[in-house]
Amino acid sequence: MTSEQIEHLVSKAQHGDHQAFSELVKMSQQKVFRYCYPMLTSRQDGEDIVQETFINAFQHLHQYKDEGNFIGWLMTIAHRLCLNKLKKDKRMFALLHKMTIEQPIIETRQEEEINEEIFKLLNQLKPKYRAIVILKVLESTGCGLLVYKFCNGCRRSNTKEFSNLLII
């Protein structure tokens, strides 16, 4: 879906078209989940935050300005909700041995092992750095998000230094 089509749906949703908002949810739900799940390391928490993201977006849709980046706006909401969840659960620096992950359905055992290792490595990072890594992966899959937009609370030097490590 082109950004013009997305913005057209957003405009319709802002004017009360619930079907248009439903289409926006269907179009972006997986992208938001692919960000939330690794951040929270729990499938259930990821799904809950995705749902909260869309409830929040629906309630504040009138505040969205025609900026051409609706997905970025959703991801900002999801990012803040993930950080709030991590703070609330006091899991900012979750230890690897305490981590319990409900794995998604995976085609092969090798993919499952790779996925497990990725989550273990991600969990060793501070949430702000974990967010940068996840956003970098999403960016490479076509999400086109800017890392700095989601790191408002980070010291600029730390964020820049870490994101420079991710340049491939």
MARZA-101431 format. One record per atom (N, C-alpha, C): chain; residue number from 0; atom name; x, y, z. Coordinates in Angstrom, 3 decimals, always signed. Example, Ala and Ser with C-alpha at 12.3 -4.5 7.8 and 13.67 -1.06 7.14 Angstrom:
<recs>
A, 0, N, +13.190, -5.690, +7.800
A, 0, CA, +12.300, -4.500, +7.800
A, 0, C, +13.200, -3.300, +7.800
A, 1, N, +12.850, -2.250, +7.080
A, 1, CA, +13.670, -1.060, +7.140
A, 1, C, +12.900, +0.030, +7.870
</recs>
This chain:
<recs>
A, 0, N, +0.852, -1.172, +0.000
A, 0, CA, +0.000, +0.000, +0.000
A, 0, C, +0.901, +1.240, +0.000
A, 1, N, +0.594, +2.191, -0.864
A, 1, CA, +1.408, +3.404, -0.965
A, 1, C, +1.109, +4.340, +0.200
A, 2, N, +2.020, +5.273, +0.440
A, 2, CA, +1.802, +6.225, +1.532
A, 2, C, +0.591, +7.111, +1.253
A, 3, N, +0.317, +7.380, -0.019
A, 3, CA, -0.875, +8.179, -0.359
A, 3, C, -2.147, +7.421, +0.004
A, 4, N, -2.160, +6.122, -0.270
A, 4, CA, -3.322, +5.302, +0.078
A, 4, C, -3.501, +5.227, +1.590
A, 5, N, -2.390, +5.099, +2.291
A, 5, CA, -2.450, +5.049, +3.755
A, 5, C, -2.999, +6.360, +4.293
A, 6, N, -2.472, +7.470, +3.803
A, 6, CA, -2.938, +8.778, +4.272
A, 6, C, -4.415, +9.001, +3.933
A, 7, N, -4.862, +8.464, +2.804
A, 7, CA, -6.279, +8.566, +2.440
A, 7, C, -7.136, +7.793, +3.452
A, 8, N, -6.683, +6.585, +3.824
A, 8, CA, -7.399, +5.804, +4.836
A, 8, C, -7.401, +6.520, +6.183
A, 9, N, -6.270, +7.116, +6.536
A, 9, CA, -6.186, +7.862, +7.795
A, 9, C, -7.190, +9.004, +7.790
A, 10, N, -7.242, +9.729, +6.700
A, 10, CA, -8.179, +10.850, +6.588
A, 10, C, -9.622, +10.371, +6.738
A, 11, N, -9.938, +9.262, +6.084
A, 11, CA, -11.291, +8.712, +6.199
A, 11, C, -11.579, +8.290, +7.641
A, 12, N, -10.597, +7.655, +8.279
A, 12, CA, -10.768, +7.218, +9.668
A, 12, C, -10.941, +8.412, +10.599
A, 13, N, -10.212, +9.483, +10.343
A, 13, CA, -10.342, +10.691, +11.162
A, 13, C, -11.732, +11.308, +11.034
A, 14, N, -12.391, +11.023, +9.928
A, 14, CA, -13.738, +11.546, +9.711
A, 14, C, -14.817, +10.525, +10.079
A, 15, N, -14.431, +9.509, +10.863
A, 15, CA, -15.419, +8.581, +11.405
A, 15, C, -15.619, +7.281, +10.657
A, 16, N, -14.833, +7.006, +9.637
A, 16, CA, -14.978, +5.764, +8.877
A, 16, C, -14.252, +4.635, +9.618
A, 17, N, -15.019, +3.825, +10.340
A, 17, CA, -14.434, +2.739, +11.132
A, 17, C, -13.842, +1.643, +10.248
A, 18, N, -14.402, +1.438, +9.077
A, 18, CA, -13.866, +0.446, +8.140
A, 18, C, -12.459, +0.854, +7.683
A, 19, N, -12.254, +2.133, +7.470
A, 19, CA, -10.929, +2.620, +7.062
A, 19, C, -9.911, +2.359, +8.171
A, 20, N, -10.306, +2.603, +9.419
A, 20, CA, -9.390, +2.338, +10.530
A, 20, C, -9.103, +0.842, +10.628
A, 21, N, -10.117, +0.029, +10.415
A, 21, CA, -9.938, -1.421, +10.425
A, 21, C, -8.921, -1.856, +9.364
A, 22, N, -8.967, -1.255, +8.203
A, 22, CA, -7.998, -1.555, +7.143
A, 22, C, -6.589, -1.130, +7.559
A, 23, N, -6.480, +0.003, +8.237
A, 23, CA, -5.175, +0.457, +8.730
A, 23, C, -4.608, -0.537, +9.744
A, 24, N, -5.487, -1.050, +10.601
A, 24, CA, -5.057, -2.039, +11.592
A, 24, C, -4.552, -3.293, +10.883
A, 25, N, -5.337, -3.816, +9.954
A, 25, CA, -4.940, -5.032, +9.228
A, 25, C, -3.609, -4.839, +8.508
A, 26, N, -3.425, -3.661, +7.935
A, 26, CA, -2.231, -3.372, +7.157
A, 26, C, -0.976, -3.264, +8.035
A, 27, N, -1.116, -2.795, +9.256
A, 27, CA, +0.065, -2.484, +10.069
A, 27, C, +0.229, -3.348, +11.309
A, 28, N, -0.716, -4.203, +11.594
A, 28, CA, -0.690, -4.999, +12.819
A, 28, C, +0.568, -5.854, +12.942
A, 29, N, +0.971, -6.525, +11.880
A, 29, CA, +2.153, -7.386, +11.938
A, 29, C, +3.440, -6.595, +12.157
A, 30, N, +3.539, -5.421, +11.550
A, 30, CA, +4.739, -4.592, +11.736
A, 30, C, +4.866, -4.171, +13.194
A, 31, N, +3.757, -3.779, +13.786
A, 31, CA, +3.774, -3.359, +15.186
A, 31, C, +4.123, -4.555, +16.072
A, 32, N, +3.539, -5.711, +15.779
A, 32, CA, +3.833, -6.907, +16.572
A, 32, C, +5.301, -7.304, +16.454
A, 33, N, +5.861, -7.227, +15.240
A, 33, CA, +7.274, -7.585, +15.046
A, 33, C, +8.199, -6.665, +15.830
A, 34, N, +7.725, -5.511, +16.212
A, 34, CA, +8.514, -4.628, +17.070
A, 34, C, +8.277, -4.966, +18.544
A, 35, N, +7.019, -5.114, +18.940
A, 35, CA, +6.671, -5.293, +20.355
A, 35, C, +7.139, -6.628, +20.927
A, 36, N, +6.976, -7.692, +20.172
A, 36, CA, +7.302, -9.022, +20.690
A, 36, C, +8.757, -9.142, +21.135
A, 37, N, +9.725, -8.783, +20.313
A, 37, CA, +11.110, -8.877, +20.786
A, 37, C, +11.430, -7.902, +21.922
A, 38, N, +10.776, -6.759, +21.935
A, 38, CA, +11.020, -5.795, +23.019
A, 38, C, +10.583, -6.367, +24.362
A, 39, N, +9.475, -7.075, +24.373
A, 39, CA, +8.892, -7.554, +25.623
A, 39, C, +9.217, -9.009, +25.904
A, 40, N, +9.694, -9.737, +24.918
A, 40, CA, +10.090, -11.146, +24.994
A, 40, C, +8.957, -12.075, +25.415
A, 41, N, +7.751, -11.629, +25.322
A, 41, CA, +6.599, -12.471, +25.629
A, 41, C, +5.553, -12.238, +24.549
A, 42, N, +5.120, -13.317, +23.956
A, 42, CA, +4.122, -13.212, +22.894
A, 42, C, +2.847, -12.544, +23.418
A, 43, N, +2.397, -12.963, +24.603
A, 43, CA, +1.166, -12.401, +25.173
A, 43, C, +1.321, -10.904, +25.443
A, 44, N, +2.448, -10.510, +26.034
A, 44, CA, +2.680, -9.080, +26.279
A, 44, C, +2.738, -8.314, +24.965
A, 45, N, +3.388, -8.904, +23.969
A, 45, CA, +3.462, -8.265, +22.655
A, 45, C, +2.085, -8.051, +22.056
A, 46, N, +1.249, -9.082, +22.131
A, 46, CA, -0.113, -8.968, +21.599
A, 46, C, -0.921, -7.926, +22.367
A, 47, N, -0.749, -7.905, +23.693
A, 47, CA, -1.466, -6.918, +24.512
A, 47, C, -1.065, -5.494, +24.137
A, 48, N, +0.227, -5.269, +23.964
A, 48, CA, +0.698, -3.925, +23.627
A, 48, C, +0.261, -3.534, +22.219
A, 49, N, +0.222, -4.486, +21.304
A, 49, CA, -0.281, -4.188, +19.957
A, 49, C, -1.731, -3.719, +20.052
A, 50, N, -2.521, -4.440, +20.839
A, 50, CA, -3.922, -4.047, +21.006
A, 50, C, -4.018, -2.655, +21.636
A, 51, N, -3.224, -2.419, +22.673
A, 51, CA, -3.212, -1.096, +23.318
A, 51, C, -2.783, -0.004, +22.341
A, 52, N, -1.830, -0.330, +21.485
A, 52, CA, -1.348, +0.634, +20.492
A, 52, C, -2.488, +1.097, +19.602
A, 53, N, -3.278, +0.160, +19.118
A, 53, CA, -4.367, +0.530, +18.212
A, 53, C, -5.525, +1.207, +18.939
A, 54, N, -5.754, +0.839, +20.179
A, 54, CA, -6.772, +1.549, +20.967
A, 54, C, -6.331, +2.993, +21.167
A, 55, N, -5.068, +3.150, +21.554
A, 55, CA, -4.500, +4.479, +21.760
A, 55, C, -4.535, +5.292, +20.468
A, 56, N, -4.159, +4.652, +19.365
A, 56, CA, -4.159, +5.342, +18.066
A, 56, C, -5.573, +5.778, +17.692
A, 57, N, -6.544, +4.917, +17.910
A, 57, CA, -7.930, +5.254, +17.585
A, 57, C, -8.408, +6.442, +18.425
A, 58, N, -8.071, +6.412, +19.710
A, 58, CA, -8.504, +7.483, +20.611
A, 58, C, -7.834, +8.813, +20.300
A, 59, N, -6.645, +8.771, +19.734
A, 59, CA, -5.889, +9.998, +19.468
A, 59, C, -5.694, +10.263, +17.980
A, 60, N, -6.490, +9.618, +17.162
A, 60, CA, -6.363, +9.768, +15.713
A, 60, C, -6.499, +11.218, +15.273
A, 61, N, -7.299, +11.973, +15.996
A, 61, CA, -7.484, +13.392, +15.658
A, 61, C, -6.188, +14.194, +15.821
A, 62, N, -5.247, +13.672, +16.619
A, 62, CA, -3.983, +14.373, +16.842
A, 62, C, -2.956, +14.085, +15.747
A, 63, N, -3.201, +13.045, +14.965
A, 63, CA, -2.265, +12.715, +13.888
A, 63, C, -2.388, +13.763, +12.796
A, 64, N, -1.263, +14.321, +12.434
A, 64, CA, -1.215, +15.305, +11.349
A, 64, C, -0.776, +14.589, +10.082
A, 65, N, -1.176, +15.079, +8.955
A, 65, CA, -0.837, +14.471, +7.669
A, 65, C, +0.666, +14.610, +7.422
A, 66, N, +1.428, +13.737, +8.094
A, 66, CA, +2.885, +13.796, +8.013
A, 66, C, +3.451, +12.760, +7.047
A, 67, N, +2.608, +11.923, +6.513
A, 67, CA, +3.073, +10.918, +5.575
A, 67, C, +3.762, +9.727, +6.209
A, 68, N, +3.677, +9.590, +7.521
A, 68, CA, +4.325, +8.465, +8.180
A, 68, C, +3.434, +7.910, +9.285
A, 69, N, +2.285, +7.403, +8.898
A, 69, CA, +1.346, +6.838, +9.860
A, 69, C, +1.964, +5.657, +10.597
A, 70, N, +2.698, +4.809, +9.880
A, 70, CA, +3.348, +3.660, +10.514
A, 70, C, +4.342, +4.145, +11.566
A, 71, N, +5.102, +5.174, +11.256
A, 71, CA, +6.037, +5.737, +12.230
A, 71, C, +5.327, +6.243, +13.467
A, 72, N, +4.163, +6.867, +13.261
A, 72, CA, +3.357, +7.362, +14.382
A, 72, C, +2.896, +6.189, +15.244
A, 73, N, +2.426, +5.116, +14.605
A, 73, CA, +2.010, +3.919, +15.348
A, 73, C, +3.181, +3.313, +16.112
A, 74, N, +4.341, +3.258, +15.456
A, 74, CA, +5.510, +2.664, +16.097
A, 74, C, +5.970, +3.489, +17.293
A, 75, N, +5.801, +4.797, +17.217
A, 75, CA, +6.130, +5.649, +18.360
A, 75, C, +5.222, +5.313, +19.535
A, 76, N, +3.940, +5.154, +19.265
A, 76, CA, +2.986, +4.771, +20.316
A, 76, C, +3.382, +3.416, +20.895
A, 77, N, +3.654, +2.444, +20.023
A, 77, CA, +4.029, +1.099, +20.471
A, 77, C, +5.313, +1.133, +21.296
A, 78, N, +6.278, +1.907, +20.849
A, 78, CA, +7.557, +2.018, +21.560
A, 78, C, +7.339, +2.533, +22.982
A, 79, N, +6.579, +3.589, +23.107
A, 79, CA, +6.328, +4.162, +24.440
A, 79, C, +5.562, +3.190, +25.327
A, 80, N, +4.597, +2.486, +24.754
A, 80, CA, +3.843, +1.500, +25.534
A, 80, C, +4.738, +0.343, +25.968
A, 81, N, +5.646, -0.086, +25.100
A, 81, CA, +6.594, -1.146, +25.466
A, 81, C, +7.484, -0.704, +26.622
A, 82, N, +8.019, +0.501, +26.522
A, 82, CA, +8.880, +0.997, +27.602
A, 82, C, +8.107, +1.127, +28.907
A, 83, N, +6.871, +1.609, +28.832
A, 83, CA, +6.044, +1.703, +30.039
A, 83, C, +5.801, +0.325, +30.641
A, 84, N, +5.556, -0.662, +29.802
A, 84, CA, +5.337, -2.033, +30.271
A, 84, C, +6.593, -2.572, +30.933
A, 85, N, +7.743, -2.336, +30.313
A, 85, CA, +8.998, -2.803, +30.890
A, 85, C, +9.265, -2.151, +32.241
A, 86, N, +9.003, -0.863, +32.331
A, 86, CA, +9.201, -0.162, +33.599
A, 86, C, +8.240, -0.688, +34.651
A, 87, N, +6.990, -0.839, +34.263
A, 87, CA, +5.959, -1.297, +35.197
A, 87, C, +6.310, -2.672, +35.744
A, 88, N, +6.769, -3.537, +34.901
A, 88, CA, +7.088, -4.898, +35.321
A, 88, C, +8.490, -5.018, +35.905
A, 89, N, +9.190, -3.921, +35.962
A, 89, CA, +10.559, -3.889, +36.486
A, 89, C, +11.441, -4.908, +35.773
A, 90, N, +11.260, -4.947, +34.445
A, 90, CA, +12.051, -5.874, +33.645
A, 90, C, +13.005, -5.124, +32.738
A, 91, N, +13.412, -3.913, +33.132
A, 91, CA, +14.275, -3.116, +32.270
A, 91, C, +15.551, -3.876, +31.918
A, 92, N, +16.089, -4.586, +32.866
A, 92, CA, +17.343, -5.301, +32.629
A, 92, C, +17.144, -6.775, +32.982
A, 93, N, +16.182, -7.399, +32.308
A, 93, CA, +15.829, -8.794, +32.594
A, 93, C, +17.043, -9.698, +32.397
A, 94, N, +17.252, -10.574, +33.353
A, 94, CA, +18.364, -11.514, +33.249
A, 94, C, +17.977, -12.670, +32.346
A, 95, N, +18.938, -13.156, +31.641
A, 95, CA, +18.707, -14.202, +30.658
A, 95, C, +18.078, -15.456, +31.279
A, 96, N, +18.537, -15.866, +32.439
A, 96, CA, +18.030, -17.102, +33.035
A, 96, C, +16.605, -16.972, +33.558
A, 97, N, +16.110, -15.741, +33.743
A, 97, CA, +14.739, -15.535, +34.197
A, 97, C, +13.769, -15.401, +33.037
A, 98, N, +14.318, -15.320, +31.840
A, 98, CA, +13.491, -15.060, +30.671
A, 98, C, +12.681, -16.302, +30.297
A, 99, N, +11.404, -16.104, +30.052
A, 99, CA, +10.562, -17.170, +29.522
A, 99, C, +9.930, -16.640, +28.254
A, 100, N, +10.130, -17.377, +27.196
A, 100, CA, +9.628, -16.930, +25.903
A, 100, C, +8.663, -17.974, +25.368
A, 101, N, +7.516, -17.531, +25.009
A, 101, CA, +6.547, -18.376, +24.325
A, 101, C, +6.868, -18.270, +22.837
A, 102, N, +7.434, -19.293, +22.272
A, 102, CA, +7.909, -19.229, +20.893
A, 102, C, +6.750, -19.256, +19.902
A, 103, N, +6.877, -18.495, +18.813
A, 103, CA, +5.875, -18.591, +17.749
A, 103, C, +6.032, -19.921, +17.006
A, 104, N, +5.074, -20.259, +16.210
A, 104, CA, +5.169, -21.473, +15.404
A, 104, C, +6.304, -21.287, +14.405
A, 105, N, +7.222, -22.246, +14.392
A, 105, CA, +8.409, -22.130, +13.554
A, 105, C, +8.509, -23.388, +12.694
A, 106, N, +8.949, -23.202, +11.465
A, 106, CA, +8.954, -24.301, +10.508
A, 106, C, +9.979, -25.386, +10.840
A, 107, N, +11.179, -25.009, +11.255
A, 107, CA, +12.208, -26.016, +11.500
A, 107, C, +12.836, -25.809, +12.870
A, 108, N, +13.460, -26.856, +13.365
A, 108, CA, +14.155, -26.798, +14.658
A, 108, C, +15.315, -25.801, +14.580
A, 109, N, +15.998, -25.752, +13.451
A, 109, CA, +17.122, -24.830, +13.286
A, 109, C, +16.645, -23.382, +13.402
A, 110, N, +15.511, -23.060, +12.775
A, 110, CA, +14.965, -21.705, +12.874
A, 110, C, +14.577, -21.388, +14.316
A, 111, N, +14.045, -22.388, +15.011
A, 111, CA, +13.667, -22.190, +16.409
A, 111, C, +14.895, -21.861, +17.256
A, 112, N, +15.982, -22.585, +17.037
A, 112, CA, +17.215, -22.336, +17.783
A, 112, C, +17.777, -20.950, +17.474
A, 113, N, +17.729, -20.563, +16.214
A, 113, CA, +18.206, -19.232, +15.821
A, 113, C, +17.349, -18.160, +16.484
A, 114, N, +16.038, -18.344, +16.447
A, 114, CA, +15.112, -17.390, +17.058
A, 114, C, +15.373, -17.260, +18.557
A, 115, N, +15.574, -18.395, +19.230
A, 115, CA, +15.874, -18.393, +20.660
A, 115, C, +17.144, -17.607, +20.949
A, 116, N, +18.173, -17.848, +20.157
A, 116, CA, +19.452, -17.160, +20.349
A, 116, C, +19.309, -15.658, +20.128
A, 117, N, +18.525, -15.275, +19.131
A, 117, CA, +18.292, -13.850, +18.874
A, 117, C, +17.635, -13.198, +20.081
A, 118, N, +16.607, -13.852, +20.646
A, 118, CA, +15.933, -13.287, +21.816
A, 118, C, +16.881, -13.206, +23.015
A, 119, N, +17.728, -14.201, +23.181
A, 119, CA, +18.685, -14.168, +24.288
A, 119, C, +19.628, -12.975, +24.136
A, 120, N, +20.127, -12.788, +22.925
A, 120, CA, +21.042, -11.671, +22.680
A, 120, C, +20.335, -10.327, +22.842
A, 121, N, +19.123, -10.225, +22.319
A, 121, CA, +18.365, -8.976, +22.465
A, 121, C, +18.107, -8.657, +23.931
A, 122, N, +17.832, -9.682, +24.718
A, 122, CA, +17.525, -9.456, +26.127
A, 122, C, +18.733, -8.977, +26.919
A, 123, N, +19.923, -9.163, +26.387
A, 123, CA, +21.121, -8.694, +27.075
A, 123, C, +21.338, -7.193, +26.872
A, 124, N, +20.614, -6.617, +25.924
A, 124, CA, +20.740, -5.184, +25.655
A, 124, C, +19.788, -4.387, +26.527
A, 125, N, +20.168, -3.154, +26.822
A, 125, CA, +19.246, -2.235, +27.470
A, 125, C, +18.084, -2.006, +26.510
A, 126, N, +16.877, -1.770, +27.030
A, 126, CA, +15.716, -1.595, +26.147
A, 126, C, +15.902, -0.546, +25.061
A, 127, N, +16.585, +0.557, +25.370
A, 127, CA, +16.740, +1.591, +24.343
A, 127, C, +17.601, +1.075, +23.192
A, 128, N, +18.624, +0.255, +23.500
A, 128, CA, +19.458, -0.311, +22.449
A, 128, C, +18.731, -1.447, +21.735
A, 129, N, +17.954, -2.219, +22.501
A, 129, CA, +17.148, -3.280, +21.905
A, 129, C, +16.207, -2.674, +20.866
A, 130, N, +15.619, -1.534, +21.212
A, 130, CA, +14.708, -0.846, +20.287
A, 130, C, +15.434, -0.458, +19.004
A, 131, N, +16.664, +0.022, +19.135
A, 131, CA, +17.430, +0.430, +17.956
A, 131, C, +17.671, -0.769, +17.044
A, 132, N, +18.058, -1.899, +17.628
A, 132, CA, +18.312, -3.100, +16.827
A, 132, C, +17.041, -3.546, +16.115
A, 133, N, +15.940, -3.610, +16.849
A, 133, CA, +14.677, -4.065, +16.259
A, 133, C, +14.238, -3.113, +15.155
A, 134, N, +14.356, -1.826, +15.400
A, 134, CA, +13.965, -0.850, +14.380
A, 134, C, +14.855, -0.952, +13.152
A, 135, N, +16.134, -1.238, +13.367
A, 135, CA, +17.046, -1.402, +12.232
A, 135, C, +16.616, -2.597, +11.386
A, 136, N, +16.220, -3.676, +12.029
A, 136, CA, +15.737, -4.854, +11.304
A, 136, C, +14.454, -4.512, +10.562
A, 137, N, +13.528, -3.839, +11.230
A, 137, CA, +12.278, -3.449, +10.580
A, 137, C, +12.549, -2.517, +9.412
A, 138, N, +13.502, -1.613, +9.592
A, 138, CA, +13.849, -0.676, +8.525
A, 138, C, +14.347, -1.439, +7.301
A, 139, N, +15.149, -2.458, +7.542
A, 139, CA, +15.687, -3.226, +6.419
A, 139, C, +14.621, -4.077, +5.742
A, 140, N, +13.488, -4.281, +6.413
A, 140, CA, +12.399, -5.043, +5.795
A, 140, C, +11.363, -4.129, +5.177
A, 141, N, +11.684, -2.842, +5.071
A, 141, CA, +10.803, -1.935, +4.341
A, 141, C, +9.964, -1.017, +5.197
A, 142, N, +10.167, -1.023, +6.491
A, 142, CA, +9.365, -0.147, +7.348
A, 142, C, +9.822, +1.305, +7.218
A, 143, N, +11.089, +1.526, +6.935
A, 143, CA, +11.590, +2.872, +6.678
A, 143, C, +11.510, +3.806, +7.865
A, 144, N, +11.792, +3.325, +9.066
A, 144, CA, +11.681, +4.158, +10.258
A, 144, C, +13.036, +4.737, +10.634
A, 145, N, +13.008, +5.906, +11.214
A, 145, CA, +14.238, +6.521, +11.699
A, 145, C, +14.463, +6.114, +13.143
A, 146, N, +15.663, +5.628, +13.432
A, 146, CA, +15.984, +5.157, +14.769
A, 146, C, +15.870, +6.274, +15.800
A, 147, N, +16.373, +7.454, +15.487
A, 147, CA, +16.418, +8.520, +16.478
A, 147, C, +15.040, +8.956, +16.959
A, 148, N, +14.042, +8.844, +16.132
A, 148, CA, +12.699, +9.279, +16.502
A, 148, C, +12.183, +8.520, +17.719
A, 149, N, +12.637, +7.283, +17.890
A, 149, CA, +12.133, +6.442, +18.959
A, 149, C, +13.014, +6.459, +20.200
A, 150, N, +14.038, +7.242, +20.185
A, 150, CA, +14.971, +7.258, +21.308
A, 150, C, +15.016, +8.633, +21.947
A, 151, N, +13.868, +9.246, +22.125
A, 151, CA, +13.804, +10.591, +22.694
A, 151, C, +14.475, +10.670, +24.057
A, 152, N, +14.370, +9.603, +24.844
A, 152, CA, +14.932, +9.623, +26.179
A, 152, C, +16.399, +9.250, +26.238
A, 153, N, +16.975, +8.838, +25.129
A, 153, CA, +18.372, +8.418, +25.113
A, 153, C, +19.292, +9.629, +25.038
A, 154, N, +20.462, +9.486, +25.643
A, 154, CA, +21.475, +10.505, +25.405
A, 154, C, +21.888, +10.393, +23.960
A, 155, N, +21.911, +11.498, +23.272
A, 155, CA, +22.181, +11.501, +21.826
A, 155, C, +23.497, +10.804, +21.486
A, 156, N, +24.538, +11.018, +22.296
A, 156, CA, +25.836, +10.407, +21.988
A, 156, C, +25.761, +8.887, +22.083
A, 157, N, +25.060, +8.364, +23.098
A, 157, CA, +24.922, +6.912, +23.233
A, 157, C, +24.147, +6.320, +22.067
A, 158, N, +23.054, +6.963, +21.704
A, 158, CA, +22.214, +6.470, +20.617
A, 158, C, +22.978, +6.483, +19.310
A, 159, N, +23.666, +7.578, +19.047
A, 159, CA, +24.424, +7.691, +17.792
A, 159, C, +25.536, +6.650, +17.751
A, 160, N, +26.243, +6.516, +18.864
A, 160, CA, +27.341, +5.555, +18.920
A, 160, C, +26.834, +4.135, +18.672
A, 161, N, +25.734, +3.771, +19.325
A, 161, CA, +25.211, +2.418, +19.176
A, 161, C, +24.642, +2.191, +17.785
A, 162, N, +23.911, +3.165, +17.267
A, 162, CA, +23.319, +2.975, +15.938
A, 162, C, +24.399, +2.926, +14.861
A, 163, N, +25.537, +3.593, +15.092
A, 163, CA, +26.649, +3.500, +14.144
A, 163, C, +27.202, +2.079, +14.077
A, 164, N, +27.100, +1.352, +15.180
A, 164, CA, +27.541, -0.035, +15.190
A, 164, C, +26.666, -0.906, +14.295
A, 165, N, +25.440, -0.453, +14.061
A, 165, CA, +24.488, -1.243, +13.288
A, 165, C, +24.571, -0.992, +11.793
A, 166, N, +25.354, -0.007, +11.389
A, 166, CA, +25.457, +0.300, +9.964
A, 166, C, +26.205, -0.833, +9.277
A, 167, N, +25.526, -1.404, +8.307
A, 167, CA, +26.101, -2.570, +7.621
A, 167, C, +26.390, -2.202, +6.190
</recs>
